[in-house]
Amino acid sequence: MSQLVEQIAELLLRRGELLACAESCTGGLIAKTLTDLAGSSAWFERGLVTYSNLSKTELLGVPEAVLIEHGAVSGPTARAMAEGLIRRSPAHWGLSVSGIAGPSGGTPAKPVGTVWIGWSRRRADGLKAEAQHFLFDGNREGIREQALQAALAGLLLRLESAA
């Protein structure tokens, strides 16, 4: 994991860009992993744990209508979380995660292990945001670890393609 974080840091530093993240089911694991790297304050702008719907609305500007229509664990919510990071911070890149880590809370439509990850980027021509669905296996910690890995790998891929 540290090699992945080092690659992300190198790209952000080279471009003088900042990263922010908003986490729900990972509960701060992404921010902790990123800030384990010494010197991360040069490129990591902020991390928010937005576990409740209220925090998603208040801190990130996720519209209540999105939460009502799609739920907290959805593509539109993950995308809105990532967009909110860019709109409400000086960050160039946003990363968001919302999911059901279990062991309870799943439904037939959204079983335990359902995770949505959002990525956003501030660009000269505006804001670009996207979200991707994952279905992970395992216990609570395993699902959170897999979400961490997928979120950072997805971020690195987007950083490399934007270079």
C-alpha positions in Angstrom: 0.0 0.0 0.0 2.8 2.4 0.8 4.2 2.1 -2.8 0.7 3.1 -4.1 0.6 6.1 -1.8 4.1 7.2 -2.8 3.2 7.1 -6.5 0.1 9.2 -5.8 2.2 11.7 -3.7 4.8 11.9 -6.4 2.3 12.8 -9.1 0.5 15.4 -6.9 3.8 17.0 -5.8 5.1 17.2 -9.3 2.0 19.1 -10.4 1.6 21.1 -7.3 -1.9 19.7 -6.8 -3.9 18.9 -3.6 -6.1 15.9 -2.7 -9.1 15.8 -0.4 -11.2 12.8 0.6 -14.7 12.1 2.1 -15.3 8.8 3.6 -18.3 6.9 4.9 -17.8 3.2 5.3 -14.0 3.4 5.5 -14.3 5.7 8.5 -11.1 7.6 7.9 -9.0 4.7 6.8 -8.1 6.4 3.5 -7.0 9.6 5.2 -5.0 7.6 7.7 -3.2 5.6 5.0 -2.4 8.7 3.0 -1.1 10.7 6.0 1.1 7.8 7.1 3.5 9.0 4.5 5.8 11.7 6.0 5.4 15.0 4.2 1.8 14.3 3.1 0.8 17.8 4.3 2.4 19.1 1.0 -0.3 17.4 -1.1 -3.1 16.1 1.3 -5.5 19.0 1.9 -8.2 17.4 4.0 -10.1 14.3 5.0 -13.7 14.2 6.1 -15.6 11.3 7.7 -19.1 11.9 6.5 -20.9 8.9 8.0 -24.4 10.3 8.3 -26.6 11.7 5.6 -26.7 15.0 7.5 -22.9 15.3 7.4 -22.9 14.5 3.6 -25.4 17.3 3.1 -23.9 19.9 5.6 -20.2 19.4 4.8 -20.2 18.3 1.2 -23.4 19.8 -0.2 -24.9 16.5 -1.3 -28.5 17.3 -2.2 -31.1 15.8 0.1 -33.0 14.8 -3.0 -30.1 12.6 -4.1 -30.0 10.9 -0.8 -33.7 10.3 -0.7 -34.0 9.1 -4.3 -30.8 7.0 -4.5 -29.7 6.4 -0.9 -26.3 7.1 0.7 -24.8 4.1 -1.0 -25.2 5.0 -4.6 -23.4 6.3 -7.6 -25.1 9.7 -7.5 -24.2 10.1 -3.8 -20.5 9.1 -4.3 -20.2 11.5 -7.2 -21.9 14.3 -5.3 -19.6 13.7 -2.4 -16.5 13.9 -4.7 -17.9 17.0 -6.3 -18.5 18.6 -2.9 -14.9 18.2 -2.0 -13.8 20.2 -5.0 -16.5 22.9 -4.5 -15.8 23.3 -0.8 -12.0 23.1 -0.7 -8.9 24.3 -2.6 -8.2 20.6 -3.6 -7.6 19.7 -7.2 -8.7 16.1 -6.7 -11.5 14.6 -4.6 -12.0 11.0 -3.6 -15.1 9.7 -1.9 -16.3 6.3 -0.6 -19.8 5.2 0.5 -20.7 1.6 1.1 -22.0 -1.2 3.3 -19.2 -2.8 5.2 -21.4 -5.0 7.4 -22.0 -7.3 9.0 -25.5 -5.9 8.9 -27.2 -3.2 6.9 -27.3 -5.0 3.6 -30.4 -5.5 1.5 -31.1 -7.7 -1.6 -30.6 -4.6 -3.8 -27.5 -3.4 -1.9 -25.9 -6.4 -0.1 -23.1 -6.1 2.4 -19.9 -5.4 0.4 -21.6 -2.9 -1.9 -19.3 0.1 -2.2 -19.4 3.2 -4.5 -16.2 5.2 -5.0 -16.2 8.7 -6.5 -13.3 10.6 -8.0 -13.4 14.3 -9.0 -11.0 16.7 -10.6 -10.9 20.5 -10.8 -10.0 21.4 -14.4 -9.7 24.6 -16.3 -12.9 23.8 -18.2 -14.8 22.9 -15.0 -15.3 20.0 -12.7 -15.2 16.4 -13.8 -16.6 13.7 -11.5 -17.4 10.0 -11.8 -18.3 7.1 -9.6 -17.8 3.3 -9.8 -19.6 0.4 -8.2 -17.8 -2.4 -6.4 -19.0 -5.5 -4.6 -16.5 -6.8 -2.2 -16.4 -10.1 -0.2 -15.4 -10.7 3.4 -15.8 -9.3 6.8 -16.1 -5.6 7.8 -12.4 -5.0 7.9 -11.8 -6.9 4.6 -14.4 -4.9 2.8 -12.9 -1.7 4.1 -9.4 -2.7 3.1 -10.6 -3.6 -0.4 -12.4 -0.3 -0.7 -9.2 1.5 0.3 -7.2 -0.4 -2.3 -9.7 0.2 -5.1 -10.1 3.9 -4.2 -6.3 4.6 -4.2 -5.7 2.4 -7.3 -8.5 4.3 -9.1 -7.0 7.6 -8.1 -3.6 6.7 -9.3 -5.0 5.6 -12.7 -6.8 8.9 -13.0 -3.7 10.9 -12.0 -1.6 9.1 -14.5 -4.1 9.5 -17.3 -4.4 13.3 -16.5 -0.6 13.8 -16.7 
